[in-house]
């Protein structure tokens, strides 16, 4: 039985790690529901997710290091870290349905922003996000995702693409930023004793392998395909989120 669970945890790590390296997401939107589905408590799934991200994102960031936007990433880290820490403290204060609705709305906005230069090119050409805007939006994204045990990574890549980074730079910058945003939330869960160590280590080891493979594939994938894949992933995760909440409360 224990071997079966270890295999399941390792599979979850491989899948979420691959998605993280491929699209620059933290992996929590894949990792958390699957860990919860196999029987871990929700706070334990949150804690394991944040425990894994600094390691897996480090591997991904190293693979994508040439594409990290050093001018933007500092503002994403500062805003995201503050949002992640506050969000971790506020877990449970806002009803899950409200959080899910906000997440879906943010997902829709960020995906639309990715294609704004094609939907409304004149409007897009006038957008020149200031450091203050990037810091504020990063804070808000992480505040919401932090309340759901995440690091903000699922929305960082499309957000950065929306503020005119090309998709490869957006993915690289998001991976680097999630190292720090996850650490901020992890400290809260660690002090509360929420980490369950056996599944945490299994998921960690396999996630590192998955993110390396995903990063290698991502670097060889054309920008248009990455944009499309990321858009589909974010929209799918948004609908899965709202479905789970509505089904769970039914």
WOPE-V288113 format. One line per field, one symbol per residue. phi: phi as a letter, one per 20 degrees, with the letter a starting at -180 (. if undefined). psi: psi as a letter, one per 20 degrees, with the letter a starting at -180 (. if undefined). A space follows every 50 residues. Layout:
phi: ???
psi: ???
//
This chain:
phi: .fffffffffffffffffffffdmefnffefffffffeoffffffgffgf ffggfffffffffdgfdfeffefffffffffffffffffegnfdggffff fffffffffffffgdffdfbgffffeebgegffffffffffffffffdmd dnffdfffffffenefffffffffffffgeffgffggffffemefdffff fffffffffffffffffgfeefgfffffffffffffffffgfffffffef
psi: ghhgggggghggggghgghghgjjrhihiggghghhhjjqqghggggggh hhghgghggghghjhiipohhhhhhgggghgggggghhhjpihpqhgggg ggggghggghghhhjhihgmhgghhipnprhhgggghhggghgghhijjr jihhigghghhhkjqrhhhggggggghighhghghhhghghikipohghg hghgghhggghgghgggghipqghhggggggggggghghgghgggghhi.
//
